[in-house]
Amino acid sequence: MATFLFDEIIFGPVKSRRLGVSLGVNLLPTDSKVCSFDCIYCECGWNPKAREKKAELPSRELVAKELDQKLKAMQRKGELPDVITFAGNGEPTLHPQFEGVIDDTIALRNQFAPNCRIAVLTNATMIHREPVFRALQKIEDNILKLDSAIESTVQALDCPVGHYNLEKTIELLQQFGKQAIIQTLFLQGSYNGQTIDNTTEEELTAWLQALKTINPGQVMIYTIARDTPAQGLQKVSMEKLNAIAKRAEEAGFEVQVSG
């Protein structure tokens, strides 16, 4: 299926299913994906198998300059966003100056749009790095991926690049406490001859136990909304998503559902 890349550093604003009117920030290249996961459902497609040259990420200074210009223009029009969202073509916390970029963004937000939240959509693979951990503690919407609490499913669904330890990741997520928003994408289907389904009773039992360990402030659950690079994947119905949400709510969590 067709997938797409964000071709700008600052993009949108767009209407987000989960966040409202969102102004996007892409800290990755505008012509290729750079990520520590290679999720089979990623709307940006697969990670490149080979590169002719090292991927070039936008500098901290350039990000601040473009965000400054965009917020000034939006302020003049009286159309400020609800949230500034770090997403884009891969994993934003891979940027070597991530904490500095967040500090700049907070300063610009405070200057031009003090009622605007700052969100980071992260796969949580870099939270062991102290500057990343610190930066994520500074923002309002610290949205951390946990698609499964079973290691084999994470490997099949998210395809981590390099070493990944699910148990350690859950321990680190626990350190955020109520500042964490855990985001899980549910899907069903098959890929490479393997059944993929993180909605089974075994999956949900493990997932709920992980949530109890992490004890986040909020849980976001959703399903496929756009084309995926892997064939044979299916959306989960709203009925099933709402049933999963009910179980999480009964366990004591605030849950947001997006179909």
C-alpha positions in Angstrom: 0.0 0.0 0.0 1.0 3.6 -0.5 2.7 5.3 2.5 4.0 8.9 2.8 6.8 11.1 4.3 6.5 14.5 5.8 8.4 16.9 3.4 8.8 19.8 5.8 10.3 20.4 9.2 7.2 22.2 10.4 3.9 20.8 8.9 0.2 21.4 9.3 -1.6 22.3 11.3 -3.8 19.3 11.0 -6.8 18.0 12.9 -5.5 15.1 15.1 -7.7 12.3 16.1 -6.2 12.4 19.6 -4.8 15.8 20.2 -6.9 18.5 18.5 -5.5 21.1 16.1 -1.9 20.0 15.9 1.2 21.8 14.5 3.7 19.1 13.6 7.5 19.1 14.0 9.6 16.6 12.1 13.1 16.3 13.5 14.1 13.6 10.9 15.0 14.0 7.2 12.3 15.2 4.9 13.2 12.6 2.3 13.6 9.4 4.3 12.5 7.7 7.5 14.9 7.3 10.4 13.6 5.1 13.3 14.6 2.7 16.0 11.5 0.7 15.1 10.4 -0.6 11.7 6.7 -1.1 12.5 4.8 -3.1 10.0 1.9 -0.6 10.2 3.9 2.6 9.9 2.3 5.3 7.7 5.8 6.4 6.7 6.7 3.1 5.2 9.8 0.9 5.9 13.2 2.1 7.1 15.6 2.4 4.2 17.6 -0.8 3.7 20.7 1.1 2.6 21.7 4.8 2.4 24.1 6.4 0.0 25.1 8.9 2.7 24.4 9.5 6.3 20.9 10.8 7.1 20.9 14.6 7.7 18.7 15.8 10.5 17.7 19.5 10.8 19.8 21.5 13.2 18.4 22.8 16.5 18.8 26.3 15.2 16.8 25.6 12.0 14.0 24.0 13.8 13.7 26.9 16.2 13.8 29.4 13.3 11.0 27.6 11.3 8.8 27.1 14.3 9.2 30.8 15.3 8.2 31.9 11.8 5.2 29.5 11.7 3.9 30.5 15.2 4.2 34.2 14.3 2.2 33.7 11.1 -0.5 31.7 13.0 -0.6 34.3 15.7 -1.2 37.1 13.1 -4.2 35.0 11.7 -5.6 34.3 15.2 -5.3 30.6 14.4 -2.9 29.2 17.0 -2.8 25.4 17.5 -4.0 23.4 20.4 -0.7 21.4 20.5 2.7 21.3 19.0 3.4 17.7 18.2 6.8 16.1 17.6 6.2 13.2 15.2 7.4 13.1 11.6 9.4 10.6 9.7 10.5 8.3 12.4 11.6 8.6 16.1 12.0 12.2 17.2 14.1 11.4 20.3 16.9 10.1 18.0 17.8 13.8 17.3 21.1 14.5 19.1 19.9 17.9 20.3 16.4 16.7 21.3 16.5 18.3 24.8 17.7 21.6 23.4 15.0 21.5 20.7 12.3 20.9 23.4 13.7 23.8 25.5 13.5 26.1 22.4 10.0 24.9 21.7 8.8 25.6 25.3 10.2 29.2 25.0 8.5 29.8 21.7 5.3 28.3 22.9 5.3 30.5 26.0 6.0 33.6 23.8 3.4 33.1 21.1 0.9 30.4 22.2 0.9 30.1 26.0 -2.2 27.9 26.0 -0.8 25.4 23.6 0.4 22.0 24.8 3.6 20.3 23.6 3.4 16.6 22.7 6.0 14.0 21.7 5.0 10.8 20.1 7.8 8.4 20.9 8.4 4.7 20.7 10.2 4.9 24.1 13.4 3.3 22.8 15.6 6.2 23.8 14.2 6.9 27.3 17.3 5.3 28.9 19.2 8.4 27.7 19.1 11.0 30.5 18.7 14.1 28.2 15.7 12.4 26.5 14.2 11.4 29.8 14.6 15.0 31.1 13.1 16.5 28.0 10.0 14.3 28.1 9.4 15.3 31.7 9.2 19.0 30.6 6.2 18.6 28.3 2.5 18.3 28.7 1.7 15.3 26.5 4.5 12.7 26.9 3.0 9.9 24.6 4.9 6.6 24.8 4.3 3.6 22.7 3.6 0.2 24.2 2.0 -2.0 21.5 2.3 -5.2 23.5 3.6 -6.5 26.8 4.8 -9.7 25.1 8.3 -9.7 23.7 7.6 -11.8 20.7 4.7 -9.6 19.6 6.8 -6.5 20.0 9.4 -8.1 17.7 6.8 -9.1 15.1 4.8 -5.9 15.2 7.3 -3.1 15.9 10.4 -4.8 14.6 13.0 -3.0 16.8 16.2 -2.0 15.2 19.1 -3.4 17.3 18.8 -4.5 20.9 15.5 -4.0 22.6 14.5 -5.2 26.1 10.8 -5.0 26.8 11.1 -5.7 30.5 13.7 -2.9 30.9 11.5 -0.5 28.8 8.5 -1.1 31.1 10.8 -0.4 34.1 11.8 2.9 32.6 8.2 3.8 31.6 7.3 3.3 35.3 9.7 6.1 36.2 7.5 8.7 34.4 4.5 7.8 36.7 1.4 9.9 35.9 3.4 12.0 33.4 3.3 9.1 31.0 0.6 8.7 28.4 0.8 5.1 27.1 -0.3 4.7 23.5 -1.2 1.3 22.0 -2.1 0.5 18.4 -4.3 -2.6 18.1 -4.5 -4.6 14.9 -5.1 -8.0 13.5 -4.0 -9.9 10.4 -0.9 -11.7 9.2 2.6 -10.8 8.0 5.3 -13.1 6.6 3.1 -16.1 7.3 2.7 -15.2 11.0 -0.5 -14.3 12.7 -0.5 -10.8 14.2 -3.1 -10.0 16.8 -2.5 -8.0 19.9 -6.2 -8.2 20.9 -6.2 -11.8 22.2 -6.9 -12.6 25.9 -3.3 -13.4 26.4 -2.2 -10.1 25.0 -4.7 -8.0 26.9 -4.0 -9.7 30.2 -0.2 -9.0 29.8 -0.9 -5.4 28.6 -3.2 -4.6 31.5 -0.6 -6.0 33.9 2.1 -3.7 32.3 -0.2 -0.7 32.7 -0.7 -1.5 36.3 3.1 -1.6 36.7 3.7 1.7 34.8 0.6 3.4 36.3 0.4 6.1 33.6 -1.8 9.2 33.8 -3.7 8.3 30.6 -3.9 5.5 28.0 -4.5 6.1 24.3 -5.7 3.2 22.2 -6.3 3.3 18.5 -6.1 1.3 15.3 -4.9 1.6 11.7 -6.2 4.7 10.0 -4.0 4.9 6.9 -2.1 2.7 4.4 0.5 0.4 5.9 3.7 -0.9 4.3 2.8 -4.6 5.2 0.0 -6.3 3.5 -2.6 -8.4 5.3 -3.2 -6.1 8.3 -6.7 -5.2 9.4 -8.3 -2.5 11.5 -9.8 -3.4 14.9 -13.5 -2.5 15.1 -14.7 0.4 17.4 -16.7 -2.2 19.2 -13.6 -4.1 20.1 -11.6 -1.0 20.9 -14.3 0.2 23.3 -14.4 -3.2 25.0 -10.6 -3.0 25.5 -11.0 0.5 26.8 -13.6 -0.6 29.3 -11.3 -3.2 30.7 -8.6 -0.6 31.1 -11.0 1.9 32.7 -12.2 -0.9 35.1 -8.5 -1.3 36.1 -8.5 2.4 37.0 -7.1 4.2 34.0 -8.3 7.2 32.0 -8.6 6.0 28.4 -9.0 7.8 25.1 -10.2 5.8 22.1 -9.6 6.6 18.4 -11.1 4.4 15.7 
